[in-house]
Amino acid sequence: SLFKKGVRSGGNWQIFGWNLYYVSKANKRKTWHDAENFCMSRDSHLTSILNEEEQKYISSQLSESAWIGLTDENEEGHWEWSDGSRLTIQYWADGNPDGSTNDGEGDKDCTFIESSASEFNWNDASCQELRRWVCKENLEFEER
C-alpha cells in the first residue's frame, strides 16, 4: 500500500513517525474543502497536528502557507480536526483566531499554517481562499 501510494501520487508522500504526509506542489492551490476532498480521495485528510514534533516537522516542510485540517465551520469558536483527532495542542499566531472578517467575506472557519520561524504559526482564514495544503494518513492500524 505504501508503494501504491507513492506511485499514485507522483512520490510526494513522506513518512514521519506513524504517518504519511503529502505536501501539495508549489503551483497547486485549492480551497479548504477542495483540498480536504483531494486528501480524502487518497485515503487521508488535511493534516492534524497533535504534538510539538509534528508541528515542527510540518513547519519544516513548507516554503509557503498551507491548509491544515482545523475548522470551526460546524460551530463558531469550536475548533475541530477533520480527521476526528482530539484538539490537544494549539499553535495560533498572535491575534489568531480572529473570527470573522470585516470585508463581507464571512467567517474565517478554516486554518492554514505559515512557513515561519515562529512555532506559533496557525492562522484562521476564509475557507474559500486558495492555498497549498498538507494531507496526512495514519499508518498505525494498517496491515499489522
N, C-alpha and C positions, 0 to 999 in steps of 0.2 A: 504493500500500500504506500509505503514511503517512496518507493521507486516510481510507481504510477503517478503519485502527486508531483514529483519532480518533473517528470516528462510532460504532464498535462499543463503545468503552469509555466513552462519555459525555465524551470530550475530556479525560481525566485524564492523558494521556501527555505528558511534557515531553522536549524534546531537550536533551541536554548532551553536547558532544563528538560521538563517533560512536555514541552510544547513545540509546535511548528509555527513559524511566523512568516507572513508574506507581506512585503512592503511594496506598494504599487510603484510602477516606474514613473520617472520624473515627468513625462509628458502626458500622464493619465490623471484625470481629475473626475470626481463623481460627487453627487450629493451624498449626504449621510446614508439615506435609505438605499440608494443605488449601490453604494459601497457595501452595506450590510448584505444586500441581495447577492452581490458578487461573492462575498465570503461564504454565504450560506450555500450557494451553488457548488462550492468547493469544500463542503463538509466542515465549515468553520464559521466563526463570527468575527465581527470587528473586535479587536483585542480588548480584553480586560487587563487591568494592571493591579496585581494583588499583593505585591511586596516591593521593597526598595530595590532588590536585584533586578526585578522585571522592569521597573520604572527606568533604572539606569540603562539596562540593555536596549529597551525600545528607543529611548532618547538618543542613544549612541548610533542607532541605525538610520537616523533621519538627517537629511540635509535641508529639509523644509517641513512645514507643519503638515500633520496628517490626522484624519479622523480616528478616534478610538470609540469603543462601544458603549460609552456612558451617555445616558439620556434621561431627561425628566419629562418626556413627552406625555407619559401616562398620567402623571400628577406633578404639577408645577412644584419645584423645590425638592421633590423626592427622586434623587438620582439613582439609577439602577443600570447594571451591566446587561447588554443584550444577550450575553451567553448564560445568564442566570446566576452568575457568581455573586457572592455577597460583597457589598462595598465595604472593604476592610480598611482602606487607607486612601487618602486623597492628596493630590499634589496641585491644587489650584494656584495659578499665578495670582499675584497681588491684585485685589479688586475683583476677583472672579469667584464663583459665578455671579454675573451681574444681571441675570434675568432678562427682562425684555429690553428691546431697543427702542429708541425714540424716533426712528426714521420710518415707522409704519410697516416694518417688515415682520412684525410679530415677534413671538418669543424666541429666545435663544435656548433651544431644547436639546442641543447636541454638543458634543465635546471634541475638541481637537487638541493634540499635543504639539507644542512648538519644539523645534530643534534649537534649544537654547542651553547655555551653560548652567542656568539655574535649574535646580531639581524641581522647583515649583513652576511647572510649565504647562498646566492644563488651562484651557480657555473655553467658555461656552460660546456658542455661535448659532446662527440660524441654520437649521438642517438643510436648507436649500443651497447653501454655499458650496462651491466646487473645490474639493481638496483631494490631495493624495490620501491614502488610507493604509491601515495595517490590519491584516487578518490574523487570527490565532486559532489553531486546532490543538486540543489537548490529546496527548498520546497515551496517557496513563492507563486507560481502560481498554486499549486495543490489543488484540492478538496476544494475550497472555497465555 
